[in-house]
């Protein structure tokens, strides 16, 4: 896997795991303002600079990330959004010894509604072509020219089987077994405008995690680290530093 590191090697390590269709660059709004931390940004197999490496499974990717953490810093805080959040959960249940704390956002759970499946497969078909990828970028809320260019570049790098394999696994069984035994401090968040499966995922994690809690964020959707980067970054800092919940997050009903 391709990995980029930012900040001082002596800083508190945070591993960032990106969502589907994007790559590590999605975390730039956070990296810029977390410059005293050791920020470790992964391009997951099949995506971005790891596009030549086929995606195998959630478990395989989690094992690879765990091996990297063990070899480089021993233990790290982990932040994941969407697909990255799922990998964070698989990583923490399989290798809790390498995860100091976990923060996930927008992880799906339960059946995916048929209309959402159709939209997802249409987006995947468009994503395979540069002009289509640009349309998808705008459709998910990217309106910055540089971000759209990075999104299209990632689309050209993505392994041709990656999206289909990930989609099949998400539709079949996205969350790992063993969540009820997980003792790692875990914060699950979901945007007010995120999908029903993502809201269901936050509620499920709130119910089953013995050392976790779920919160909602008003006025944002799925890729909200870019929609409200200040709040997202403040949330990461408060959680990593003290295990605290920043103002702006609302307890899940």
N, C-alpha and C positions, 0 to 999 in steps of 0.2 A: 504493500500500500504506500501511496505517496503521502508524506507528512511534512508539514511546515511548522516551524517553531518561532514564536515571537516573545519578546520580553526577556528579562534576565533569567539565567539558568537557576539562580537561587530563589526565584519567585515561587509562590504557591502554584503548583501545576493544575491546569484546567484543560481537559480534553474536550474539544468541540466536534460533534458529529452532525453532519448536514442532512438535509431532507432529500427526497427523490427529485430527479431532474436537475439538481444543482450540484455544487461541489463546495469545497472548503471556503471559497471566496464569499459565500453568503454571510460569513461571520465577520466581515470587515468592519461593520459598524460597532461591533463589540470589541474587537481586537484593538482598534484605535484608542479606546478609552480604558482598556484594562492593561496598560503598558507596564505596570509594576508586577504583573503576574506572569508566570511561564505558560503562555497560551499555546496549546498544541492542537493544530488543525489538520484533520484527517480527510483525505479524499477516499471514500469507501470504494471497495472493489467494484469495477464496472462503471465508475463515474469519474469525470474530470481527468486529472493526471494519472488516475488508477484505471482508466478506461480499457486498457489492454488486458487487465486481469479480470477474468470472468467472475460474476457474482455466483456464489454457491448457495448460501443460505444465511438466515439470521445467526444461527449457531456458529457457523464457520467464520463469519465476519466478526462476531463477538469474541471468538477465540483469538483471532488475529489482533484485534485491538488490545485484548488483555495481555497478550504476549509482548506487544510493543510497550505498554505501560510498565509491565514488570521489568523489562530490560532497560528502560530509560529513566524512570523515576520511582519505581516500586509501587507507588500508589498515587492516585489523582482524583480530583473532583471531575465529574463528567456532566456535560450539558448536551442535550440532544433535542432536535426538533423534528417532528413527523417521523420519517424513516430513521433518522438519527436517534430519536427518542426510543423507538422500538429496539434498536441495537443497544442503546444504553440499558434497557431493562433486561435484555438477554445477557448482556455483559455482566451486569450486577448479580443476577441470579446464578450464573455459571461461575463467576470469578469474583465473589464479594471481597476477597482480600486485596484487590487492586483498586477498589473504588472507595474513596473517602466519603463522598456524598453524590447524589444523583439529582439532576433537574431535567425534567422532560416536558415537552409542550406538544400538543396536538397529536397524541398517539391514538390510533383508531382501535375500536373494540366492537365485536359483534358483527352482525350481517351488514354488508354494504348494500344500500338501496340500489335497485336496478338503474334508475336514472343516473346515479353517481358513477356506477360502473361504466355506463355508456359514455359519459363525459370523460372519464379517465382514459378509456381506450381511444377515444377520439383525440384527446390531447397527446397520447403516446404516438399515434399515427402522425400527427402534425409535427411532433418533436423530432421525428427522424429526418426532417428536411429543414434547412436553414430558415427559409421564409416562414415555414410553419412554426418553428421554434420561437421566432420573434413574436408571432401571434400569441403563442402560449405564454410567453414572458409577460406580455401586456395583460393577458387574461387573468394571470395570477397576481397582478398588482404591481409589476415592475414598470416604472415609468422613467427611470433614469437611463440615459443612453449607454453609459458605461456598464450598468448592471445588465441591460438587455444584451449588449455585446458579449459579456462574460457568459450569460445564459446560453446564447447561440453557440459560442465556442465549446461550452460543456456538452451541448447536444451533439456536436460533431465528434467529440471524444468518447462519448458514452458507448460502452460495449453493446452490440446490437441485441443481445439477449437479456441485458440487465433489467430493463423495465418490466418485461414480460415475466421474468422469474420473480422479481420483487412483488409484482402485482398479484401473482398466483399465491404467493406465500401470505401476503396481507389478507387476501380474501379467504384463505383456508384457516389460518390460525396465527394472528399477529403477535399475541402476548405469550410470554413463556410460562411454563409451569413453575411452581415454587414461589410465587409472589407472596403467599400468606406466611412463608417462613423467612422472608427477606427482612433483615434487621438494619440495613443501610439506610441512613436518613434520606428520604426521597420527597421531592417537591414536584407535583404534577400540576401543570397549568393548561388552560385552554382559552382561546379567544372567544369573545361573545358572539362573533360572526363566523366561527369555525363550523365544520360539518357536524351532523348528528353523530356519526361514528366517533369523532374526536371528543365530543362532549360526553358520549357514553363511556369512552375510555377513561376520561378524568374521573367520572363518577365511580367506575369500577375500581380504579386504583385507590380512590378515597376509601372505598369499602374494604378492600382486601389487604392493603399494606399496613402492617403493624407499626411501622415507624415512618409513616408517610401521611401527607395531606394534599388536598387538591384545591385549587383556586381558579377563579375566572378573571379575565381581563376585559374591561369594558371597551367597546368601540373598535376592536381589532378583529382580524380574521386569522387565517392559518399562518402565513409567514410574518408574524408580527414583530420579529426581531428587526425587520426593516421598516415596518409601519410605525412602530414606536420604539426606536432604538435606545433612547435614553432610559425609558422605564425598564426595558429588557436588560440593559447593562446594569442598571442599579439593582435589579432583582438578582442577577448573577452575583454581584459583589456582596450584597447583604447575605445571601444564602451561603456562599463559599466562606466568607469571613466569620460569620457568627451563627449560621443556621437560622437566620431571621427572615421574616416575611416583610418585604418592602411595602410602603404605602402605595396604593394603586391596584393591589390585588384584593379580590373579594372572595371570602370563603364560599366554597361550593354549597349550594342549598341542598 
